[in-house]
Amino acid sequence: MERLAKRFPLSAALVHRDFRLYWGGNAFAVSGQQMAMMIQMWLIFDLTGSALQLGLLGLARAIPGVALNLVGGVFADKVDQRKLLLICTLAMATIYSALATVTLSGGLEVWHVLTAVFCSGAFEAFQQPSRQAIFPNLIDRKDMMSAVGLNSTIHPGTRIFAPIIAGVLIDHVGIGHDGAASALYVVSVLYLVFSVALLRIHLPPIKRAMSGSGLQSLVFGMRYVANNRIFTLLILTSFSNAIFGMAHMTLFPVFTEKLMGESTGFYLGLLTSAGGIGGLTGAFVAGSLGGIRRRGWLLVGGACSFGGSLVLFAISPLFWMLVGLEWLASASNQMFSVTSQSTLHGLVPDEYRGRVMGLWGMTHTVAQPLGGLQMGAMASAVGASTALVISASAAIAFAVLGIGR
C-alpha cells in the first residue's frame, strides 16, 4: 500500500486501516444514495409527468436540511461521530426499506415519495457533518489532500454505475413499479454495509467543543466562519454552484424526454453516469495537485467552466452532446469542490470542524434541493433550456465577482 501511495499520490490516505474502512463503507452508502435519488426522480416523473413536481422533491429534501444541518454540525463537535453516523445509517436503511415495501404493494402515491425524501433528508442533515468531521481523525494530516480527494471520488464514482443499475432494475424487473421497489431494497442493503464498516472503525480521542448550550455552540460556529473571509467566500460560492448549477439534475427527465422522446431509466442512468465519470476525473486531477500554490486559479477556473458547460448543455440539440457536456460540467465542479474542501480542512481546528463542515454540507442538503425547486418552477414558466441558461449564468457571475476578484 505504501508503494502504491508513492506512485499515486491520491492513494496516500489508504495506508490507514480505519480510513480504508470508512472510505469503503461510505462508498457503499453513497451508491445507495445515488440510486435512491434517481429512483425517486423517476417515480415522481412517472406518476405526474410534471417538472414542478420534480422541483418539490428538492423542497422536501431542503426543509429538514435548513432546520437541522447546523444542529447536526453541533452534534458532530460534541458527541461520538461514529455512533451518530451509525444511528443515521440504520435509520436510512429503514426508510428506504419501508418505501420499497409501499412501492411493491402497488399503492404508491406522490406523498409517499416526498415523505421518504423528507425523512431521509432529516437524517442526512445529521449524518453529513459527521462524515466530513470524522475522516481527518483517521489519517495523518500530511495525507489530507489525498483523503479529501479520495472522498471526493465517491460521489462521482458511484454515479457512474449506481444510476445505471437502478435504471436497469426499473426497466427490466417485473411490471409497473416493481423494478423501482427492488432497487430501493438494494439501497437499504447498501446502507447496512456502511453500518458494518462503522462498527469496525477505531476512532481516536478527539478534542470536542467546549461545554455550553447547543445554541451557544451554533452561534460560536457561525461567528467563527463569518470572521474568516476565505471560509465565507468558499462556502457561499459552493452554495451558488449548487443552487444555480448542480440543481440542473432535477431537469434530467425533461431534457431526456425532449431529445429522445421518452425518459427511461436507462437514459437517465446514462446521463447521470456521465456526470459521475466527469466528477471522478476532476477529483483525481485536483486530489493529485496537493502541492500547487496558486489554488485560486483552480477555484475560479473550475467554477466558471462549470457554469459555461451548463449553458451549452441547456442549448444542446442532441442527447449525446448532453452526455459529453455533463461530463465536462461535473469535472469542472469537482475541481472546485476538492480544492475548496482541502483548503477548509487544512485551516479549521478540530473543535470547530463539525460546525464549519456542517455549513459546507448545506451545499447538498439545502442549497441544491432549493435550487431544484427554483429550477423546476422556472422551467415550468419559461422552459427548461431558458431556465438553465439563466441559472448557469448567475453561477458564473457569482464565481467571478466573489472568489475571482
N, C-alpha and C positions, 0 to 999 in steps of 0.2 A: 504493500500500500504506500509506503514511503517513497519507493522508487517511482511509482505512478505519480505521486504528488510532485516529484521533481520534474518529471517530463511534462505533466499537465497541471499548471498552477491552479486551475479551477478546482481540482480534486483534493487540494491540500487538507481541507477540513474533514475529509473522510477517514483520516488516520485516527480520529477519536471515536471510540466504540459507541458512546452514548449519542453522539451526533449522528452516527450512521443509523442507529435505531430510530431516532427521532425523524431523520430525513426520509428514511424508507417508509415508516408508518404514515407520515404526513403525506407522502406521495399517494398512498392508497386512499386516504381520506379526501384529498383534493380531487382525485379521479372520480370519486363518488359525487363530490360537489359539482364538478363539471358535467357529469351525466345528469344529475338532478336538475340543473339549470336548463339544459336543453330539453329534457323531458317535460318540465313544467311549461316551458315556452311552447312546445309542440302541442301539449294538451289544451292550453288556453286558446291557441290559434285554431285548433281543430274543433273546439267547442263553440267558438264565437266568430272566427274569421275577422277579428277587429284589431287594428293597430292600437287603438286606445286601450283595449283590454290588455294588450301586451304591456302597455305602459303601467297599468295598475299592478302588474307583477312587481315593478320597481317600487311602487309606493308601499306595497305590503312588506317588501324587504327593507325599505328605508325607515319606516316608522319605528321598529324596535331598535334599529341602529342609532337613530337620533336620540332616543331615550336612554339607551343602555351602553353604547360603545365607550363613553368616557368613564362610566361606572365600572365597566369591565377593565379598563386601564388601572383604576384604583385598586380593584381586587388583585390584578396581576402584580402590583407592587407590594401588596400586604399579605397574601396567602401563598400556599404552596401551588406553584403554577402547574406542576404535573397533575396534582389531584383535581384542580379546576378544569384542566383540559380533559381529563378522564371523564368527569361528570358530564361535561358538554358533549363529548363524543358519543357517549352511550345514549344521551337524550336525542341526538341527531339520528342515530340508528333507529331508535324507537319511532320517531316522527315519520321517517321515510317508509318504514315497515307498515305503519298504520295507513299511510296514503296509498301504498301499493295494494293493501287489502281492500280498501274502498274502491279503488280503480278496478280491481279484478272482479268485484261484486257486480259491476255494471251500473252502479248508481252514482257515478262520479258527476259532480257539478262544479261550476267555477269556484264557488265559495270554499269547496274542499281544498282545491289547489292553493287559493290565496291564504287560507288558514295555515296550511302546512308551510308555506313560504314565510308567513309572519312568525310562526313559532321557531322555525329553523333560523330565521334572522335574529331572533332574540338570543338564542344560544350562541350563534356566530359572533354576536356583539361581545359576549364574554370570552369566547374562545380566541378570537383574533389577537387581542393584545398579548395574551399569554403565549401564543405561538411566536410572536415577534420577540417577546421578552425572554423566553426560556433558552433559545438556542445559543446566544452568546456565552452562556454559562456552561455549555457543553464542549467548548473548544478553547484553544489558546487564542488570545486576542490578535496575535500576528496572522491568524488564519481568517480574520473577519471578512475580508473581501471575498475570499473563497466561499465561506459559509453563506454569505448573502447571495453570491452568485448562484450557488447550488440551490438554495431555497427559491431563488427567482426562476430556476429552470422548471420547478414543479408545476406551477400553473400552466405555462405554455406547453410544457412537455406532455402533461396529461391531456391537454386539449387536442393533441394530435390523434390519440386513439380512443379516449373515453367517449367523446360525442359520436364517433363512428360506430362504436359498439352499441351505444344507446340507440342510434338510428337504425342499425340492422335489427336489433331486438324489436323496436317499434314497428318496422315494416314487415317483419317475417315471422314473428311469434304469434300464433293464434289469430283471432279476428278482433276488430274493433280496438279497444284499449288494452287488450291482453298483453301485447308486446311492451307497452309502457309500464304496466304493472310488474312484469318480470324484470324490467330494467331497474325499477325502483327497489325491488328486493335485492338486486345486486348492489345498489347504492348502500343499503343498510349493512350488508356484509362488509363492504369496504371500510365503513366507519368502525366496525368492530375490530378489524385488523389493526387500525391505528390504536385502539384501546389496548390491545395485547402488547404492542410495541411500547406504549407509555408505561405499562406495568413493569417492564424490564429496564427502564432508564433509571440511573442513579444520579440524582440532582445534587450537586454540591451545595454547601451553605451559601446563601445569598444575602447580601445586605438589603434589608427591607426598608420601606418608607418609614419615617418617624411616626410615632404614635399620634393619634389625633382622629377627629371625625372624618368620615368619608368625604363630606362636603369640603372640609378644610384641605384634605389631600387633593381633591379635584381642583380647587381654586389655586393651590400652590403649583400644580402641574400646568394649568393654563397660563399662569403668570410666568412660569419658567420658559415656556415656549414663546410667549409674547415678548419677552425680554431678549430673545435671541433671534436676530433678524434672519439669519440663514435658515433656521428651523421654520420660521413663519413663511418664508418665500418658497421653500421646498414643499411644505405641506399644502399651501394654497395652490401652487402650480399643479401638484398631484390631483387636488380636488378639481381644478379646471379641466385637466385632461380627462378625468372620469366623467364629469357632468356633460362636457361638450364633445368628447371623443369616444371614450370606451363604451358609453351608452348606445353607440350605434348598433351594437349587437342585438339590441331589442328589436331592430327592424330587419334582421336577417330573413325572417319568413316573408316579409313584404317584398324585399328586393328579389328573393329567390322565386317567388310566385310571379313577379313581374317579368323576369327574364327567362324563366324555364317553364312557365305555365302552371306549375304546381310546387308546393312547398313540402317535399317529402322529408322523412327523417334522414335519408342518405344525403340529399343536397345540403341540408342544414349541418349535418355532421361534417361534410367535406369542407364547407366554408369555415366552420369553427376550427377544424383541424389545421387549415391553412394558417389561421391566426396562431395556433399553438406552435407550429414549426417556426413561424416568424419570431414569436416571443422567445423560443428556445435559442434561436440564432442570436438574438440581441442579448440574452442573458449570458451565453457563452463568451461573446465578444467583450461585454462590459466586465464580467467576472474575471477575465484574464488580464484586465488592464489595471490591476491593483496599484501599480507604481506610477501611473500617469499623474502629472501635477496639474495640468490645465483641465480640471474636471468640468469647469463652466462650459466649455465647448461641447462636451458630451451631453450636458443637461439641456442647453438651448437647442443644439442641433437635433437631439432626439425628440424633443417636444415639438419643434417646428416641422420636422419631417413627418411626424405622426399626424399632425393636423393636415398637412399638404396631401398626404396619401389618402386621407378620408375625403377630401374634396374631390379627388379623382375617382374614388370609389363611388361617390354619390352620382356622378355623371357617366359612369361606365355603361356602355351599351351591351356588353357581353358578360355572361356569368363567369367565364374563365378569367376575364380581367378582374372581376371581383375577387376571385381566389388569390391572384397574384398581389393585388393591392392590399388585401387583408394580411398577407404575409409581411409586406413592407411596413404597413402601419403598426403591426404588433412588434416587429423587430425594433422599430424606432422607439416605441413607447417603453419597451423593456430596457433599452439602453438608458433612458432617462430614469426609470424606476430603480434599477440596480445601483446606479451611481448615487441617486438620492438616498436610498436606504443605507448604503455603505457609509455615506457622509454622516447621516444621523446616528447610526450605531457607533461610529468612531468617536463621536463627541458627547453622547448622552451618558451620564453616570447611571449605575445600576438602580439606584433608589428612585430615579425618575423614568426609567426605561419603559415600564408598562404604560404609564400615562402618555408619554410622548408618542410611543408607537401605537397607542390606542387612538390618538388623534390621526396618525398616519393611516391607520386601518379604516378610518371612516371613509377613505377613498373608495373602498369596496363595499362597505356595509351601509353607507349613507349616500355619498356623492354619486356613485354610479347608478344605484337604483333610482334616485331622484332624477338623474339625467335621463334614465329610461322613461320615466313618466313624462318629462317635458318633451322628449324626443317623440314619444307616441302621440302626445297631444298635438304637437306641431305638425307631425306627419299627417294626422287626420285633417288638419286645417289647410295646409299648403302643399302637401305631397311629401313623400319620403325623401326624394332627392333634394328638394329645396331646403327641407328641414336640416338635413345633414350638412349641406354646404354652409348654411348659416352657423350651425353649431361648431363645425370644424374651424371655420374662420375665426370664431371667438376664441377657441383654444390657442390658435397661433398668435393672436393678438396678445393674449394674457402672458404667454411664454416670453414674447419679445419685450413687452413692457415691464414684466416682473423680473425674472432672473436674467434677462438679456441686457438690461441697461447697466 
